[in-house]
Amino acid sequence: MGLLLRTFQTADEASATLKADHASRYLGGGTLLVRRANEGDISFSSYVRVVDKALSEISIADGRVRVGASVTMAQILASTELSPLGPAARAVGGPAIRNMATVGGNLHAPPPYGDFAVALIALGALVDFDGREVPVTDFLAGRDGVFSSGVIRSVSFALPAEGSFRFAKVSRVKPKGTAVVTIAAVIEEDSGVITSARVAYGCLADRPIRAKVVEGALVGKERSRDGIAEALAVAHEGTTPITDAVASAWYRGEVLPVHLARLLLG
Ligand SMILES: Cc1cc2nc3c(=O)[nH]c(=O)nc-3n(C[C@H](O)[C@H](O)[C@H](O)COP(=O)(O)OP(=O)(O)OC[C@H]3O[C@@H](n4cnc5c(N)ncnc54)[C@H](O)[C@@H]3O)c2cc1C
């Protein structure tokens, strides 16, 4: 079966086509979608792409960052202003994948992927979907439903204060690659006391999730072994870890508090 490639100048035109033709799929970097086609997925028969340059731009104004959905992980790594996010972009595959993998595609990536999306949750990002801004957690919750056909145009977030963004992708030594767990956090402190916390997990549910109970247990506490004890005790709240070839749900649950502690105290 042939696959059609349809190129549009604007996200609006592409979105209208995606909504009208359920056998079309938006083509980002293609690292997942083209693989699906090559593996024989016949649920779609055309790729839809957009050549509007705005989708490939990074802009920063008044401390707020807007990253086009077609921006690749390699572009993020090359941006000095976004250097705090370097560890999250570098976590996505190897160099060849990072040259193609886009921010928009990462928001749709099934587990064990979606490392950059975990970072976006911790950053409190907004997703511009078809011209409407929605919190990234709402987008992720609805990505198979209300947000399944249409175009992600960009993500935006406030640049985190220096030293406040923390990120860890835990993977096996052998085989090296996909995550056992991914954790991202933005932790703000005043005189050694945590004043605000946003914490996100990957591989601990069917998509990246926010760890709200952990956040509640951190605010008002010292960032010390004793201060984070309550947060570690509730680290599993709201999680349903995945099982795959790299780790079982049980193993992921066992190592979560260990890596959360390292992330918070490191
Ligand atoms: C060998 C290999 C290693 C990998 N390692 C990692 C890893 O370590 N961590 C990780 O997180 N991921 C990894 N991935 C998965 C993938 O490369 C990334 O998640 C990437 O960010 C997906 O983006 P893409 O642009 O390639 O998506 P595509 O393959 O183009 O698209 C994926 C899905 O997202 C949709 N989509 C893409 N862009 C948009 C948009 N703007 N609007 C609406 N829908 C859109 C597509 O329609 C499709 O359904 C790996 C993949 C491979 C093949």
Ligand as a Chemical Component Dictionary entry (heavy atoms), coordinates in Angstrom:
data_LIG
# 
_chem_comp.id                   LIG 
_chem_comp.type                 NON-POLYMER 
_chem_comp.pdbx_formal_charge   0 
_chem_comp.three_letter_code    LIG 
# 
loop_
_chem_comp_atom.comp_id 
_chem_comp_atom.atom_id 
_chem_comp_atom.alt_atom_id 
_chem_comp_atom.type_symbol 
_chem_comp_atom.charge 
_chem_comp_atom.model_Cartn_x 
_chem_comp_atom.model_Cartn_y 
_chem_comp_atom.model_Cartn_z 
_chem_comp_atom.pdbx_ordinal 
LIG C1  C1  C 0 15.968 4.059  18.385 1  
LIG C2  C2  C 0 15.013 5.014  19.109 2  
LIG C3  C3  C 0 15.363 5.471  20.373 3  
LIG C4  C4  C 0 14.506 6.335  21.049 4  
LIG N1  N1  N 0 14.861 6.764  22.287 5  
LIG C5  C5  C 0 14.032 7.617  22.949 6  
LIG C6  C6  C 0 14.379 8.050  24.258 7  
LIG O1  O1  O 0 15.405 7.677  24.830 8  
LIG N2  N2  N 0 13.511 8.901  24.890 9  
LIG C7  C7  C 0 12.356 9.343  24.299 10 
LIG O2  O2  O 0 11.629 10.127 24.924 11 
LIG N3  N3  N 0 12.008 8.927  23.079 12 
LIG C8  C8  C 0 12.820 8.088  22.381 13 
LIG N4  N4  N 0 12.460 7.648  21.136 14 
LIG C9  C9  C 0 11.136 8.003  20.611 15 
LIG C10 C10 C 0 11.105 9.245  19.720 16 
LIG O3  O3  O 0 12.267 9.362  18.936 17 
LIG C11 C11 C 0 10.923 10.543 20.488 18 
LIG O4  O4  O 0 9.936  10.393 21.485 19 
LIG C12 C12 C 0 10.576 11.736 19.567 20 
LIG O5  O5  O 0 10.581 12.930 20.336 21 
LIG C13 C13 C 0 9.270  11.581 18.802 22 
LIG O6  O6  O 0 9.193  12.722 17.950 23 
LIG P1  P1  P 0 9.052  12.607 16.359 24 
LIG O7  O7  O 0 9.060  14.014 15.855 25 
LIG O8  O8  O 0 10.064 11.705 15.758 26 
LIG O9  O9  O 0 7.620  11.940 16.269 27 
LIG P2  P2  P 0 6.917  11.276 15.000 28 
LIG O10 O10 O 0 7.407  9.889  14.828 29 
LIG O11 O11 O 0 6.956  12.171 13.805 30 
LIG O12 O12 O 0 5.403  11.265 15.548 31 
LIG C14 C14 C 0 5.039  10.538 16.702 32 
LIG C15 C15 C 0 3.548  10.802 16.955 33 
LIG O13 O13 O 0 3.357  12.165 17.330 34 
LIG C16 C16 C 0 2.470  12.805 16.418 35 
LIG N5  N5  N 0 2.972  14.170 16.236 36 
LIG C17 C17 C 0 4.256  14.536 16.033 37 
LIG N6  N6  N 0 4.360  15.881 15.994 38 
LIG C18 C18 C 0 3.096  16.370 16.149 39 
LIG C19 C19 C 0 2.541  17.681 16.155 40 
LIG N7  N7  N 0 3.289  18.792 16.025 41 
LIG N8  N8  N 0 1.210  17.802 16.310 42 
LIG C20 C20 C 0 0.426  16.705 16.463 43 
LIG N9  N9  N 0 0.897  15.444 16.464 44 
LIG C21 C21 C 0 2.217  15.278 16.307 45 
LIG C22 C22 C 0 2.531  11.968 15.150 46 
LIG O14 O14 O 0 1.361  12.093 14.366 47 
LIG C23 C23 C 0 2.703  10.580 15.722 48 
LIG O15 O15 O 0 1.462  10.049 16.117 49 
LIG C24 C24 C 0 13.289 6.776  20.429 50 
LIG C25 C25 C 0 12.965 6.311  19.157 51 
LIG C26 C26 C 0 13.809 5.431  18.499 52 
LIG C27 C27 C 0 13.420 4.949  17.119 53 
# 
loop_
_chem_comp_bond.comp_id 
_chem_comp_bond.atom_id_1 
_chem_comp_bond.atom_id_2 
_chem_comp_bond.value_order 
_chem_comp_bond.pdbx_ordinal 
LIG C1  C2  SING 1  
LIG C2  C3  SING 2  
LIG C2  C26 DOUB 3  
LIG C3  C4  DOUB 4  
LIG C4  N1  SING 5  
LIG C4  C24 SING 6  
LIG N1  C5  DOUB 7  
LIG C5  C6  SING 8  
LIG C5  C8  SING 9  
LIG C6  O1  DOUB 10 
LIG C6  N2  SING 11 
LIG N2  C7  SING 12 
LIG C7  O2  DOUB 13 
LIG C7  N3  SING 14 
LIG N3  C8  DOUB 15 
LIG C8  N4  SING 16 
LIG N4  C9  SING 17 
LIG N4  C24 SING 18 
LIG C9  C10 SING 19 
LIG C10 O3  SING 20 
LIG C10 C11 SING 21 
LIG C11 O4  SING 22 
LIG C11 C12 SING 23 
LIG C12 O5  SING 24 
LIG C12 C13 SING 25 
LIG C13 O6  SING 26 
LIG O6  P1  SING 27 
LIG P1  O7  DOUB 28 
LIG P1  O8  SING 29 
LIG P1  O9  SING 30 
LIG O9  P2  SING 31 
LIG P2  O10 DOUB 32 
LIG P2  O11 SING 33 
LIG P2  O12 SING 34 
LIG O12 C14 SING 35 
LIG C14 C15 SING 36 
LIG C15 O13 SING 37 
LIG C15 C23 SING 38 
LIG O13 C16 SING 39 
LIG C16 N5  SING 40 
LIG C16 C22 SING 41 
LIG N5  C17 SING 42 
LIG N5  C21 SING 43 
LIG C17 N6  DOUB 44 
LIG N6  C18 SING 45 
LIG C18 C19 SING 46 
LIG C18 C21 DOUB 47 
LIG C19 N7  SING 48 
LIG C19 N8  DOUB 49 
LIG N8  C20 SING 50 
LIG C20 N9  DOUB 51 
LIG N9  C21 SING 52 
LIG C22 O14 SING 53 
LIG C22 C23 SING 54 
LIG C23 O15 SING 55 
LIG C24 C25 DOUB 56 
LIG C25 C26 SING 57 
LIG C26 C27 SING 58 
# 
